[in-house]
Amino acid sequence: MKKLVISVLFAAVTVTPAFAAETFSLVKDTVGNCAAVVTAPNGWSGLKAVSDKTYSSWADADKALNDVKACTTFVR
């Protein structure tokens, strides 16, 4: 019984991150290059968010980069 409980807990821990949905944000580096990146809960070192909006797919975020006026170049 103990082995069963341990194996069920192990399976739950390893599978749970797969259910987490990734979101994407638009960021700018110190030079002015912009990119779509996976949203980080604590921000990004050396990068600044250029929009408060998040996107459900990288393609949507990449498309939205075209409307960002604060960027000099785009990293895709």
N, C-alpha and C positions, 0 to 999 in steps of 0.2 A: 504494500500500500504506500509506503514511504517513497519508493522508487517511482510509482505512478504520479504522485503529487509533485515530485521534483521534476519529472519529465514534462508534465503539463505546464508547470510554471516556466520552465526553460523554453518551451514552444511558444508560450504567450509572449515572453520577453523578446524573442527573436523575430516573431511575426508582426508585432505591434507597429514598429517603425514603417513597415511596408504600407500600412493603412494611412499614414500621415500624408496629407496632400501638400505638395510643394506649391509655393506661390513665388512669383517673380517680381522684382522691383527694378526701377531705373536708377542708376547711380552715375556719379561723375567723379573722376579722379582729380588730383591737384593741377594737372596740365589742361584739363578740359575735355578729356576723352570720356564718352558716355557708353554705357553697356547695360544690358539686361542681365541680372544675376538672380540666383536663388535668394529669397528673402531671408535675412539673418535676424534672429530675435534681438540680438545685442548690437546691431549695426555692423559696419565693416570698417576695418582699420585703413585709414587713408582715403576712404571714399565717402561721398556725401550723397544722400538721396535727393533726386531732383523732382520727385513726385511722391505724394502720400499714397497714391493709388497702388494697389497690387494687382497682378494679373494671374489668371489661372493656368496660362500656358506661356512657354517661352516665346512662341510665335506671336502671340498677342502683345507681349511686352516689347518684342523686337519691332513690331509694327508701330507701336506707340512712340518709339525713339524718334521717328521722323518728325513728330510734332514738338519735340523739346528744343526750345530756342537757345537754352543756356549751353549747348554743347558745340564744341568746335569740330570734333571728329567723332566717329562712332566705331566702337570695337564690336564686331559681330562674329 
